[in-house]
Amino acid sequence: MVSADAPAWARTMAEAHMSPLGRRWTHVQQVARRAEELGAVVGDDLPVLVEAAYLHDIGYAPALAKTGFHPLDGARYLRRRGHERLARLVAHHTGARVEAQLRGFDDYLDEFPYQDSPLDRALTYCDLTTGPSGQPMTVRQRVDEICERYGPDHTVSRACRACLADFERDGAEIERRLANA
């Protein structure tokens, strides 16, 4: 059972690490706001989704960046603090398992098993429908923006393109469920 103030602690932790990162912190706050809208999709797990939304990019914080792969750095930090469920969500947001493979992290799935849960899909949806400055975007627009920002041959771009069909399928399902709620 997640306490009622659970998202507040996640926001405080994220703000402490992310607010110096400017636009990235703006993005994180908007991803969390988007997550708050998905109660019809995740039900009682909404507080966990909001926590994960606040923490999904925490691995970008300079004090936490150890490998240069933010999902891994963030997930390891959260695991060390005793937040295993959040660590797994952060480890796998937005196709990170594919990017990990492309980066040569061969034991990534052993360290952080992927569950392909509604929370995994919802967190990715929130991230991919929120632009880098917090603006709303479609999944396709966001993937295009990522690929343009990183360049077509970058590992991040290659991973996002490899996952695009899944991102769009999952996004369409979430939007259908929201419309029917």
N, C-alpha and C positions, 0 to 999 in steps of 0.2 A: 504494500500500500504506500503510495506516494503522499507525503504531507501536503497540505494546502499551500504552504509557502515554498514548495520545491522549486517552481520556476523562478522565484525571487532570488534564491541562493545562486542559481545558475546565471541569472542576469548579472548579479553582483560580481561573480567570478569572471564572467566574460568581459564585463566592463573594465575590471581591473587590468585584464590582459590585453583587451582589444581596443579600448578607447584611444590609445596613442596611435593607432593605425588608421585613423581618419575614415576614409571611404569604406574600408573593410568593416569597421564598426557600424557604420550606417547600414551596410548590407546586412549584417548579422541581426541588427534590431528589426529590420523589415522582414527578414526570414522568420523571426520569432512571431511577429505580428501576423504573418501569413499562417503560421502554424496554429495560432489561436483560433483561426477560422475553420479548422478541420475536425472539430468535435464529432461531426456526423460520420467521418471516415474512420477515426481511431477510437471513438467512445471514451471509456474510462482511462485510456492511455494518453489522453490529451496532455496532462501535465508532463509526462515523460517526453512527448514530442516537442513541447515548448522548451523544455530543458535542453534537449538535443539541438534544437534550432539555435538557441543562444550559444551553445558550445561547439557547433559543427566546425567552425574555422579557428578554434582556439590554438591549434597547432601552428598557426602563422605568427603567434606572439614570439618575439625574439628570445625571450627567456625560456621558451618551451621548444623552440625549433632545434632539434638535434640531428635529424636525418635530412631535412629539407623537403620532406613529404608530409604536408600538414595533416592529412587524416591519420597517419601513423603517429606522428608526434603528439597530436591532441588525444588520440585514443590511449596511448601509453600514459600520458599525464593523468587522464581520468581514471584509468585502472589503478595507478599508484595511489590515488585518493579514495579508492574503494567503490568506484562507480562502474561496475562491469557492464551493465546493460547499456549505459550511455557510451561507454568506450566502444562497444561493438557498433552502435549506431553511427558514431562519429567516424569510426574506421571504414565504414562502407558507404558513406554518403556520396552521391553523384558519381557512381561508377568507380570508386576508388579501388575496388578489387582488381579491375581491369588495368587501371593505371599502375597499381602495385606490380602486377605481372610484367607490364612493359618496362618498369623501372628495375626489374630484377629482384624484387622482394619475394623470393620463391616460397618462403614459409609464412607469408602474410595470412593465408586462410587457416593455417594451423594456429597462428597466434590469435587471430580474430575471426572465428568461424562466421560465415555469412548465413543469415537466417531467411533472407528475402521475405521479411515480415511486412505487414501493413505499415508499421512504423518506419521501416527502411524506405519503403516506396514513398511514404508521405514526407519524410525529411528531404529526400531528393527532389520531390515535387516542389516543396517550399523553396529550396535553394535555386532550382531551375526556373522558377517563375518570379524571381526577384533579381533584378540587375545589380551590377557592381556598386551603384550609388543608391540602391534601394527601390528603384523604379520597377513597376510591374512589367513583366515580359511573358511571352509565351515560351514554352520549352524550346521550340525551334529557334526563336530569336535569341534566347540565352545561349544555346549551344553555338549558334553562329557568332555571337559576341565573344564568347570564350575563344573560339578558333581564330577569330580575327585578332584578338588581343595577344594571344600566345604565338600565333603563326601556324600555318598548316602542318608543319612537320614536328611540332613540339609534342612531347609525350601527353600532355594534358589534352591537347586537341585531338590526337589520335584516339585516346581513351573515350573522350566524349562522342566522337563520331562513331566509334564501335558500339556504343551503348545507346545511340540516338533512338533506334526503333523501340527499345525497351522503355526509354524515358517517355517517349510519346505515347506508347500504349498505356503505361502506368498513369501518366498524366490525364489521359482521356478517361480512364476508369475513375480516377479521383474526382474529376470534374462532373462526370455522370452521377456519381454518388452524392456530390454536393447539390447538384440540381434537383435530385429526387428527395433530398432531405426536407 
